Amino acid sequence: PVDLGRPLGARRTFLQLSAATCATCPQVARVLRSVADEADDVAHVELRVEEHDALTRRLGVLRTPTVLLLDADGVVLSRTSGPLRVEQARAALAADALEPVAALP
């Protein structure tokens, strides 16, 4: 939580690492904000890789958007990158895992 500069959700947090030049990042941010807004105990935190270089390296982020699903203590439960649909984000919360998504149909 200290690295993020923001509080975590009481149950889960979607941590999104985005880039200013990423075309997919705004769509993923909308999806994650929407899903997080559905539950009081879920948060969405979006960080720019350009502004968090050390954290980006430590987490091994190689492409954007990368989304990590964190528990209440900040432990990484799962990760994915690329486009994300609302149904996938909801399912991730239910299963505590984000399935990797190569491309949307």
PyMOL commands that set and color helices and strands:
alter all, ss='L'
color gray80, all
select helices_A, chain A and resi 25-37+49-51+53-58+86-95
alter helices_A, ss='H'
color red, helices_A
select strands_A, chain A and resi 12-18+42-48+66-71+76-81
alter strands_A, ss='S'
color yellow, strands_A
deselect
rebuild
show_as cartoon
